[in-house]
Amino acid sequence: DGEVALPGAPALPALPAKPDPAAMHEIAKRWGLELPNEGLVMVGDSPTHDVGFGKAAGVTTVLLDSGRSAFDSSSPNAPDVTVVHLADLPAWFEERFELAAPAPAL
């Protein structure tokens, strides 16, 4: 029906496909965040769709480089970070961001 459901959140209206940044703008709005925002991170395996989407929205981009897509590291749409394995992400997040433990449920 043109809506996307996120766990625990109201459905999103139909939005243009990536790399159009409309979905990231909607997510940021629902989270009470402004864009551009380097504290939001888009992780994906497509330089064109995922990295382009993140760059268009003004968020930090991480390319999961599976080796199947070529990208130009000097391009304005080059990822901010490239990783080969998802397992590399936690260490990168710990280096880049101050992570706080979630508050205990009451």
Secondary structure by P-SEA (a helix, b strand, c coil): ccccccccccccccccccccaaaaaaaaaaaccccccccccccccccccaaaaaaaaccbbbbccccccccccccccccccccccccccaaaaaaccccccccccc
